[in-house]
């Protein structure tokens, strides 16, 4: 279901590293909302990710510390769509954007 994420030429997240759970979405949806688990919850162990260079891992852990559990696991969720597959793709897009944000080291500040 998940695909391999590649950000630049240094960062790779394999589909085996990602765990998805599904739950019922909140909000309007008609009669079908009580029967279908379309909300996607992505869990990814940042501290154990083999395709994440150590400098990128440090920046990721610093920038997104509020989204990471005590065990070093990132938790993302999506319930924007009524379709489970589209919510999975939305979670992957969020993770890809987060990784792209920390892929390059910030330029050193000049006094």
C-alpha positions in Angstrom: 0.0 0.0 0.0 2.7 2.4 1.0 5.5 3.5 -1.4 9.1 4.3 -1.0 9.7 7.9 -0.2 12.8 9.6 -1.6 13.7 13.1 -0.7 16.8 14.4 -2.5 19.5 11.8 -3.0 20.3 11.2 0.7 16.9 10.4 2.4 15.0 7.2 1.7 12.1 5.8 3.7 11.0 2.3 2.8 7.4 1.1 3.0 8.5 -1.5 5.6 9.3 1.3 8.0 5.8 2.8 7.9 2.9 1.4 9.9 -0.7 2.5 9.2 -3.7 2.2 11.4 -7.2 3.0 10.3 -10.1 4.5 12.3 -13.5 6.0 11.7 -13.3 9.7 10.6 -15.1 12.4 12.5 -17.5 14.8 10.9 -20.2 14.6 8.3 -20.3 11.7 5.8 -23.8 10.4 5.8 -24.8 6.8 6.7 -21.5 5.4 5.5 -19.4 7.3 8.1 -20.3 4.8 10.9 -19.2 1.7 8.9 -16.0 2.7 7.1 -12.6 3.3 8.7 -11.2 5.9 6.3 -9.0 7.9 8.7 -5.3 7.0 8.2 -2.8 7.2 11.1 0.8 6.9 10.1 3.5 5.8 12.6 7.2 6.0 11.8 10.1 5.3 14.1 12.4 8.3 13.5 15.2 7.1 15.8 15.4 3.7 14.1 15.1 4.8 10.4 18.0 3.3 8.5 17.7 5.6 5.4 17.9 8.8 7.5 21.4 10.4 7.8 22.3 11.4 11.4 22.4 15.1 10.7 19.0 15.1 9.1 17.6 12.9 12.0 18.9 15.5 14.5 17.2 18.4 12.6 14.0 16.4 12.3 13.9 15.5 16.0 14.6 19.1 16.9 12.0 20.7 14.6 9.2 18.2 15.1 9.8 17.4 18.8 6.1 18.1 19.6 4.9 15.5 17.1 7.2 12.7 18.2 6.3 10.3 21.1 8.6 9.5 24.0 9.7 6.3 22.1 10.9 8.3 19.1 7.9 7.6 16.9 6.3 10.2 14.6 2.5 10.1 14.5 0.6 11.7 11.5 -3.0 11.4 10.7 -5.3 12.4 7.8 -9.1 12.4 7.5 -9.4 15.0 4.7 -10.9 12.5 2.3 -13.6 9.9 2.4 -11.3 7.4 0.7 -8.8 5.4 2.8 -6.2 5.3 0.0 -6.3 9.1 -0.5 -5.8 9.6 3.2 -2.8 7.3 3.1 -1.3 9.3 0.2 -2.0 12.5 2.2 0.0 11.2 5.2 2.8 10.2 2.9 2.8 13.7 1.3 2.9 15.3 4.8 5.9 13.2 5.8 7.6 13.9 2.5 7.2 17.7 3.0 8.5 17.4 6.6 11.6 15.6 5.4 12.2 18.1 2.6 12.1 20.9 5.2 15.0 19.4 7.2 16.9 17.8 4.3 19.4 20.7 3.9 21.3 22.3 6.7 20.3 25.9 7.3 22.8 28.5 6.3 25.0 29.8 9.1 23.9 33.1 10.5 26.3 35.9 10.1 26.5 38.5 12.9 
